[in-house]
Amino acid sequence: QLNHESEIEYAIQIILTLLLSICQQISPTGREHRQCNIPDSMLKTELVINCIKKSPNPQTHHHALLLLSHLALMTPDQVLHDIIPIFTFVGNALVRHDDSYSYQIIEKVIENIIPKLIRHENELKAVIPVLKIFSSIVLDVPEHRRLALYTKLLQTLGPDKFLWPFIAVLLEHQIMIKKKQQKQTQEDLPPRLFFALLLAKEFDLKTTIETTNSLLLYLKSLPMIITEQGGSSTSETIFCVKTHTNFQLRGFKYTTAVFLKYLLESKEVLRKAQALKDTDEVDFQSLISNSLLLIPIVTKHHEANNQGEMCVNAPKLSDD
């Protein structure tokens, strides 16, 4: 039976390889196939995704993902329709394979599929579900590959627009974990928070300040108190107030403030600020203004804490 299954998998791999070769020949850049009167409807991406779902063989997965990454050039709408199953598989299985070839395939998938995603009419709403998948698996990615993979993801998305929502999604994931007492030193920060700092420092100072401003504005947009709870969770929202508690809301704001504190006082960011030239355009004025606007919000939370609601029992940052 094992031999029979191996023969089937090998046959599937050959077919997938041949299909990829045909697609690359008739449509190298993803546009030429239309000149050959080949409609997009003939390209059945769901069949390739079924190969991924039903096969236990990593080699079959590799071949199927390579084919999907090229189909994303040829028929992006079909691939985008199934983008969550694709990246869910990448997150659940492929990132755990600590080999160079698997990560080359992941990078290929990111390069070919992500650019189609950010052309969506509501690009942030379209990207957040993918960011949540990558956020949930961040600690499953081998540490020596983690920073390079997520830097690649953000560079492909555009860090000026999407670094801040990814950081916010990471921090939202963090506050859902309740275990050990909060650590106070930067070296002992929870792994997700520590990694968020490493990732943010990979980009230039302008991106750092824009990310900080966007996070401050997002905190300001959140309510002081959640008055209406209940309802279904949505993967298209960074912090869904209807599915979180007031405890978690304050925890999210607190964790974000801790992140911004450590980011802005880091040696890397200070060094970049010192190296600025007169011609460099960095919006420090908005940073100061947005920080000042946040002070009344922090003050109100502090007053609520002093009334005994959660003065001592603030949300704890765990080690996970």
C-alpha positions as CSV (number, residue, x, y, z in Angstrom):
1,Q,0.0,0.0,0.0
2,L,2.9,2.4,0.9
3,N,4.5,1.7,-2.5
4,H,1.2,2.3,-4.3
5,E,0.7,5.6,-2.4
6,S,4.3,6.7,-3.2
7,E,3.7,5.9,-6.9
8,I,0.6,8.1,-6.9
9,E,2.4,10.9,-5.2
10,Y,5.2,10.7,-7.7
11,A,2.8,10.8,-10.6
12,I,1.1,13.9,-9.1
13,Q,4.5,15.6,-8.8
14,I,5.3,14.8,-12.4
15,I,2.0,16.2,-13.5
16,L,2.4,19.4,-11.4
17,T,5.9,19.9,-12.8
18,L,4.7,19.5,-16.4
19,L,1.8,21.9,-15.8
20,L,4.3,24.5,-14.3
21,S,6.6,24.1,-17.3
22,I,3.7,24.5,-19.7
23,C,2.4,27.6,-17.9
24,Q,5.9,29.1,-17.8
25,Q,6.3,28.5,-21.6
26,I,3.0,29.9,-22.8
27,S,2.9,32.7,-20.3
28,P,6.3,33.6,-18.8
29,T,5.1,36.9,-17.3
30,G,1.5,35.8,-16.7
31,R,0.0,37.8,-19.6
32,E,0.9,36.0,-22.8
33,H,-1.6,33.2,-22.4
34,R,-4.5,35.6,-23.3
35,Q,-2.9,36.1,-26.8
36,C,-3.2,32.3,-27.3
37,N,-7.0,32.6,-26.6
38,I,-6.6,30.7,-23.3
39,P,-9.3,32.1,-20.9
40,D,-8.6,32.3,-17.2
41,S,-11.5,30.0,-16.6
42,M,-9.4,27.1,-18.0
43,L,-6.9,27.6,-15.1
44,K,-8.5,25.7,-12.3
45,T,-6.5,26.8,-9.2
46,E,-8.9,25.0,-6.8
47,L,-7.6,21.7,-8.2
48,V,-4.1,22.6,-7.3
49,I,-5.2,23.6,-3.8
50,N,-6.9,20.3,-3.4
51,C,-3.6,18.6,-4.1
52,I,-2.1,20.5,-1.2
53,K,-5.0,19.7,1.1
54,K,-5.2,16.0,0.3
55,S,-1.6,15.1,0.0
56,P,0.6,14.3,3.0
57,N,3.8,14.5,0.9
58,P,6.0,17.6,1.4
59,Q,7.4,17.2,-2.2
60,T,3.9,17.3,-3.6
61,H,3.2,20.5,-1.5
62,H,6.4,22.1,-3.0
63,H,5.4,21.4,-6.6
64,A,1.8,22.6,-6.0
65,L,2.9,25.8,-4.4
66,L,5.3,26.6,-7.2
67,L,2.5,26.1,-9.7
68,L,0.1,28.3,-7.6
69,S,2.7,31.0,-7.4
70,H,2.9,31.2,-11.2
71,L,-0.9,30.9,-11.6
72,A,-1.1,34.0,-9.4
73,L,0.6,35.8,-12.3
74,M,-1.8,34.4,-14.8
75,T,-5.1,34.4,-13.0
76,P,-4.8,36.5,-9.8
77,D,-8.5,36.7,-9.1
78,Q,-8.8,32.9,-8.8
79,V,-5.7,32.7,-6.5
80,L,-6.9,35.6,-4.4
81,H,-10.2,33.8,-3.9
82,D,-8.3,31.0,-2.2
83,I,-5.6,33.0,-0.6
84,I,-6.5,32.2,3.0
85,P,-6.3,28.4,2.4
86,I,-2.9,28.9,0.7
87,F,-1.3,30.9,3.4
88,T,-3.0,28.8,6.1
89,F,-1.2,25.8,4.7
90,V,2.1,27.7,4.4
91,G,1.7,28.7,8.1
92,N,0.6,25.3,9.4
93,A,3.0,23.1,7.6
94,L,5.7,24.6,5.3
95,V,7.3,27.1,7.8
96,R,8.1,24.2,10.1
97,H,10.3,22.6,7.5
98,D,13.7,24.1,8.4
99,D,15.3,23.7,5.0
100,S,16.4,26.3,2.4
101,Y,14.2,25.0,-0.4
102,S,11.0,25.3,1.6
103,Y,11.8,28.9,2.4
104,Q,12.7,29.7,-1.2
105,I,9.2,28.4,-2.1
106,I,7.6,30.5,0.6
107,E,9.4,33.6,-0.7
108,K,8.3,32.8,-4.2
109,V,4.7,32.5,-3.0
110,I,5.0,35.9,-1.2
111,E,6.6,37.6,-4.2
112,N,3.9,36.4,-6.7
113,I,0.7,36.5,-4.6
114,I,1.1,39.4,-2.1
115,P,1.4,42.1,-4.8
116,K,-2.0,41.0,-6.2
117,L,-3.5,41.2,-2.8
118,I,-2.5,44.9,-2.2
119,R,-4.1,45.9,-5.4
120,H,-7.4,45.2,-3.8
121,E,-9.9,48.1,-3.5
122,N,-9.7,47.9,0.3
123,E,-6.1,46.7,0.6
124,L,-5.8,46.9,4.4
125,K,-9.0,44.9,4.9
126,A,-7.7,42.4,2.4
127,V,-4.3,42.1,3.9
128,I,-5.2,41.8,7.6
129,P,-6.3,38.1,7.4
130,V,-3.0,37.2,5.9
131,L,-1.1,39.2,8.5
132,K,-3.0,37.4,11.2
133,I,-1.9,34.0,9.8
134,F,1.7,35.1,9.8
135,S,1.3,36.6,13.3
136,S,-0.1,33.3,14.7
137,I,2.9,31.3,13.4
138,V,5.7,33.7,14.2
139,L,7.1,31.5,16.9
140,D,6.9,28.4,14.8
141,V,9.3,29.8,12.2
142,P,12.9,28.7,13.1
143,E,14.5,31.7,14.9
144,H,17.4,31.9,12.4
145,R,15.0,32.3,9.5
146,R,12.3,34.4,11.3
147,L,13.6,38.0,10.7
148,A,14.5,37.4,7.1
149,L,11.1,35.9,6.2
150,Y,9.1,38.6,7.9
151,T,11.3,41.4,6.5
152,K,10.6,39.9,3.1
153,L,6.9,39.8,3.7
154,L,6.8,43.5,4.8
155,Q,9.1,44.6,2.0
156,T,6.7,43.0,-0.5
157,L,3.7,44.5,1.1
158,G,5.3,47.9,1.6
159,P,6.5,48.7,5.2
160,D,5.3,52.3,5.0
161,K,1.7,51.1,4.8
162,F,1.7,47.7,6.4
163,L,4.3,47.5,9.1
164,W,2.0,49.2,11.6
165,P,-1.0,46.8,11.1
166,F,1.3,43.8,11.4
167,I,2.8,45.1,14.6
168,A,-0.7,45.8,15.9
169,V,-1.8,42.2,15.0
170,L,1.2,40.8,16.7
171,L,0.5,42.8,19.9
172,E,-3.2,41.8,19.7
173,H,-2.2,38.2,19.6
174,Q,0.1,38.8,22.6
175,I,-2.6,40.2,24.9
176,M,-4.7,37.1,24.4
177,I,-2.1,35.0,26.2
178,K,-2.4,35.1,30.0
179,K,0.3,33.2,31.9
180,K,3.2,34.7,33.8
181,Q,3.8,38.1,35.3
182,Q,5.0,40.9,33.1
183,K,8.7,41.3,32.7
184,Q,10.1,44.9,33.0
185,T,13.4,44.8,31.1
186,Q,13.7,44.8,27.3
187,E,15.8,41.7,27.3
188,D,13.1,39.8,29.0
189,L,10.2,40.9,26.9
190,P,7.9,38.2,25.6
191,P,9.1,36.7,22.3
192,R,6.4,38.3,20.1
193,L,7.0,41.7,21.5
194,F,10.8,41.3,21.3
195,F,10.5,40.2,17.7
196,A,8.2,43.1,16.8
197,L,11.0,45.4,18.0
198,L,13.6,43.6,15.9
199,L,11.4,43.8,12.8
200,A,10.6,47.4,13.2
201,K,14.3,48.3,13.5
202,E,14.9,46.7,10.1
203,F,13.4,49.7,8.3
204,D,14.5,53.3,7.9
205,L,13.7,56.1,10.4
206,K,10.9,57.6,8.3
207,T,9.1,54.2,8.3
208,T,9.6,53.9,12.0
209,I,8.1,57.3,12.7
210,E,5.2,56.7,10.3
211,T,4.5,53.3,12.0
212,T,4.6,55.0,15.4
213,N,2.2,57.7,14.3
214,S,-0.2,55.1,12.7
215,L,-0.2,53.0,15.9
216,L,-0.9,56.1,18.1
217,L,-3.8,57.1,15.8
218,Y,-5.1,53.6,15.9
219,L,-5.0,53.6,19.7
220,K,-6.8,56.9,19.7
221,S,-9.5,55.5,17.4
222,L,-10.3,52.7,19.9
223,P,-13.1,53.3,22.5
224,M,-12.3,54.0,26.1
225,I,-14.8,51.4,27.2
226,I,-16.5,48.6,25.3
227,T,-20.2,49.1,25.8
228,E,-21.5,46.4,23.4
229,Q,-20.0,42.9,23.3
230,G,-20.9,39.8,21.4
231,G,-21.1,39.0,17.8
232,S,-18.9,37.0,15.5
233,S,-15.2,37.5,15.2
234,T,-13.9,39.0,12.0
235,S,-10.5,38.3,10.5
236,E,-10.5,41.6,8.7
237,T,-10.2,43.8,11.8
238,I,-7.1,44.3,13.8
239,F,-8.7,44.6,17.2
240,C,-12.4,43.7,17.1
241,V,-14.0,45.5,20.1
242,K,-17.1,43.3,19.9
243,T,-15.1,40.1,20.6
244,H,-12.7,41.5,23.3
245,T,-13.2,42.5,26.9
246,N,-12.4,45.9,28.5
247,F,-9.5,44.1,30.2
248,Q,-8.1,43.1,26.8
249,L,-8.7,46.5,25.3
250,R,-6.6,48.2,28.1
251,G,-4.1,45.4,27.8
252,F,-3.7,46.1,24.0
253,K,-3.2,49.8,24.6
254,Y,-0.7,49.2,27.4
255,T,1.3,46.6,25.4
256,T,1.4,48.9,22.3
257,A,2.6,51.8,24.6
258,V,5.4,49.5,25.9
259,F,6.4,48.5,22.4
260,L,6.6,52.2,21.3
261,K,8.6,53.1,24.3
262,Y,11.2,50.5,23.7
263,L,11.3,51.2,20.0
264,L,11.8,54.9,20.2
265,E,14.4,54.7,22.9
266,S,16.4,51.9,21.2
267,K,20.0,52.6,20.2
268,E,19.2,51.7,16.6
269,V,16.5,54.3,16.2
270,L,18.5,57.0,18.1
271,R,21.5,56.3,15.8
272,K,19.3,56.7,12.7
273,A,18.0,60.0,14.1
274,Q,21.5,61.3,14.8
275,A,22.5,60.5,11.2
276,L,19.6,62.5,9.7
277,K,20.5,65.1,7.1
278,D,18.7,68.5,6.7
279,T,17.2,67.2,3.5
280,D,15.6,64.1,5.1
281,E,11.9,64.4,5.7
282,V,10.8,62.8,8.9
283,D,7.5,63.9,10.5
284,F,8.5,64.4,14.1
285,Q,5.9,67.1,14.5
286,S,3.1,64.6,14.0
287,L,4.8,62.2,16.4
288,I,4.8,64.8,19.1
289,S,1.2,65.9,18.3
290,N,-0.2,62.4,18.3
291,S,1.7,61.5,21.5
292,L,0.1,64.6,23.2
293,L,-3.3,63.6,22.0
294,L,-2.9,60.2,23.6
295,I,-2.1,61.7,27.1
296,P,-5.8,62.3,28.0
297,I,-6.7,58.7,27.0
298,V,-3.9,57.4,29.2
299,T,-5.0,59.7,32.0
300,K,-8.6,58.4,31.9
301,H,-7.4,54.8,32.0
302,H,-5.2,55.6,34.9
303,E,-8.1,57.2,36.8
304,A,-10.3,54.1,36.0
305,N,-7.5,51.9,37.5
306,N,-7.3,54.0,40.6
307,Q,-11.0,53.4,41.2
308,G,-10.0,49.8,41.7
309,E,-11.1,48.3,38.4
310,M,-7.6,47.1,37.4
311,C,-5.0,49.1,39.2
312,V,-2.9,46.0,40.2
313,N,-4.2,43.3,37.9
314,A,-3.2,44.8,34.5
315,P,-3.0,42.4,31.7
316,K,0.2,40.3,32.0
317,L,2.6,39.8,29.1
318,S,3.4,36.1,28.9
319,D,6.6,34.4,27.8
320,D,4.8,32.6,24.9
